[in-house]
Amino acid sequence: MFEAVEELVAEHADLEKKLADPSVHADQANARKLNKRYAELTPIVATYRSWKQTGEDIETAREFAADDPDFAAEVKELDKQREELTEKLRLLLVPRDPSDDKDVILEIKAGAGGDESALFAGDLLRMYLRYAERVGWKTEIIDATESELGGYKDVQVAVKARGQTEPGQGVWARLKYEGGVHRVQRVPATESQGRIHTSAAGVLVTPEAEEVDVEINPNDLRIDVYRSSGPGGQSVNTTDSAVRITHIPTGVVASCQNEKSQLQNKEQALRILRSRLLAAAQEEAEREAADARRSQVRTVDRSEKIRTYNFPENRISDHRVGFKAYNLDQVLDGDLAAVIQACVDADSAAKLAAA
């Protein structure tokens, strides 16, 4: 059933050898990359080994059970363990979001409901800050616009993990399901008649941008040489020392003629090209993040709600996965784990079905 895991086991062993080599750590960026992949594979390999060992134990117990009925109970227990390990391994093999271990920028915007919506936005902010505190994350409020009666019209907060996280436990892995419209039903502090009002706030979650590494395929380059021009020494207007490099897939061009030799000008032009491609890649990443941000909340409209917070019933409901619980007071105090886990489980089930 899990024949393909053997390839991951071999990759894990290879990474272990590489990480044991001190020379690998001279390149910190590469070492971090290898460590990250090693951490991703470790729980898969450990679970797979336990799964295989349990299978062998079952066969042994069945052989003994033929002569000693007492071993029949052990077979049942081992079968149960095998089923649990099978399900755990299937979940570990679900394709992972490459951004799962990234930190996030979380923004809460007041929407329909005026001052009451701003107060609710403040409640959501406290909920996320307290949840982050519970799981050991760091938070930093980047920007905030407070309302006149308290709460926030708009607030942005950076949420960061402390050190390396286990697979599936990163900040984006847990908070990416929070993006959308959150609806509240309660009697506002500003309501004198005791009527229940409905208002909403939008939550936007995006992975925090990192520097994008640029790899240039030499086959994607067109290199032209020409005679340098302008004031200079002997090489000006006499040799083809100037270099123009065009990155064919993007059309980005860089040139240099300041150095005396063609080789030096080529090296300098490549440096310029890399920096320009890096800037372009970062802009594209930011555009994609902005698109994802807009898709989470097109408008802060109650009709697009993902979750409802009903204060009179002390009820929280996530409409995407059918989750419902009557501990709203605890959730708003940061006990958000069960709500998030319901979204994680639904997402994993959908990915498993697709696979």
Summary of the structure (lengths in Angstrom):
residues: 355
radius of gyration: 28.4
end to end distance: 13.5
largest distance: 98.5
contacts: 1039
relative contact order: 0.10
helix: 49%
strand: 21%
